[in-house]
Amino acid sequence: MRVLIADDDPVARRMLEGLLGKCGYDVLSTNDGSEALEELQKPEGPSLVISDWMMPGMDGLELCRKSRELDRSDYIYFIILTTKGRKEDTVQGLEAGADDYLVKPFDQEELRCRVKIGKRILDLERRILRLASTDHLTGVLNRRAFIERMEAEIHRSGRQGTPFSLLLVDIDHFKEINDRFGHQAGDLVLKKFVEALSESVRPYDFVGRYGGEEFVVALAGTDGAQAGRVAERMRKGVEEMKIGQADGPQTIQITASFGVASSLPGAEETVDSLTRRADEAMYRAKDGGRNRVCTAGETGPPNHS
């Protein structure tokens, strides 16, 4: 876990760096509140802050207030350090949004324990968010979480002028698999199918379950031609899978139909518009015989082997 220190006293900073470093934390030190706020605004910014109250420019309380206003999906656990020990000072610090408060000079073991409590709370929050945002069977994002993340990615690609692509994927004849082999086998197929899709995505792409046997894949910085190649690679990987069953020698083979849609240059893209075009392309793939890739706006025959 990354811990951010904000303190204008170099001696205090070195002491905190040494203490937290020995505890195994990744420590980042800043000289004042403004510098600390810049670090908190960065992608993957630290989630736990230890800040002195009295600093030139932006003090610890203002840093705490501004940290609560940041548009971050994760929580920032904030510990205030100060020489002020009156009850009203403690209340003022907590009202500013601090999670914990330590009066200087403090016991190093007590600080270590307070940081450990903060880490436990942050770990619990991440676990709750993960459970709330993932599909329980396949482990990928559920529909709501996927759409929320997709909205953020579309806005980002619009600001930066970079392409963004969406794949909508449906397992062909999935009902027949459930009818023939049973729902446990169907669940296994869904898990293996997601594994096959995930093999072709980069760390910053993401996969979601859209509903039933339909899945979605978001490809950041990827145009239509590139997305089509990714989809074709996925299609072949799915077609070549042989899914073994625990209670029998018979293997299950599946295919899938892919719809590809990419953000249009100069267009104000939305989740609904991109999803609609991907859905239309996927149904063209279904109508064209399944086990193929269709791209929104293409005029030629669907791609398939």
Secondary structure, DSSP 8 states (H G I E B T S, - for coil): -EEEEE-S-HHHHHHHHHHHHHTT-EEEEESSHHHHHHHHHSTT--SEEEEES--SSS-HHHHHHHHHTS--SS--EEEEEES--SHHHHHHHHHTT-SEEEESS--HHHHHHHHHHHHHHHHHHHHHHHHHHB-TTT-SB-HHHHHHHHHHHHHHHHHHT--EEEEEEEETTHHHHHHHH-HHHHHHHHHHHHHHHHTTS-TT-EEEEEETTEEEEEEET--HHHHHHHHHHHHHHHHT--EEETTEEEEE---EEEEEEE--TT----HHHHHHHHHHHHHHHHHTTSSSEEETT--S--B--
